[in-house]
Amino acid sequence: MAHAQVPKLHGYGVRWDTDARCYRVRNEVTGEWLRSSSGELASFSSFCAAFSAWRGFEVHRRLGE
């Protein structure tokens, strides 16, 4: 997937890629996309799996930290 196509994705953090029919994960703080070990954009077939990956990829400060 070319970078020109990435902005078409909708959502926050976990985004649905309509062309590839899968979820993608983006760190909204840095703008970085989660990639597989081969360098391709990581893809997830379920929202739950993508959301779990996003929580680890975009770390948020917790109360008291």
N, C-alpha and C positions, 0 to 999 in steps of 0.2 A: 504494500500500500504506500503510495507516494504521500509526502507531507502535504501536498495541495489538497488531498482528500480528507485529511484528518479533521479540519474545522467543521465538516458536515455532521460530525457526531454530536448527539444531543445528550444532555444530562450533566450532572456534577460528579466528578470523581469516577464513577462508574458510568460508562457511556455505551449506548447501543449503536453498533456500526451496521447501518441498514444494508450496505453493499455486501459486507462479509457475513451478515446475519450472526453476529456474536457480540459479546460485551468486551469493551476495552477499558483499561484503567489508566487514569491520569492523576498525577500529583498536582493539585490546583495551586499549591504554594509555589512550586518551582516551574510548573508548566511541562514537566518531563512526563513522557509516556512509559508505562511499564513494558519492558521488552523481554523476550525469551532469551535463553542462553545463546541462541544463534543470531540475535540482534533484530529479529522480526518483532513487530508489535505483538504483545501477548494477547491471546484471545481466550474467552471463557464462554461456555455454552449456558451456564446458569448465572443468574444474578447473585445468588448467595456466594458462589465461588469467587466471582469478581469482587464483591463487596469485602470478603475476607482478605483478598489480595490487596485491595485498596487501603484497608485499615492498617496493614503492615507497611505499605508503600508511602502513604501520606500520614506521618505520625503527628498527632495533635497533642498539645499539652493538656494534661489532666489537672484538675483542681489540686492545689497544694504543691505543684511542681514549679 
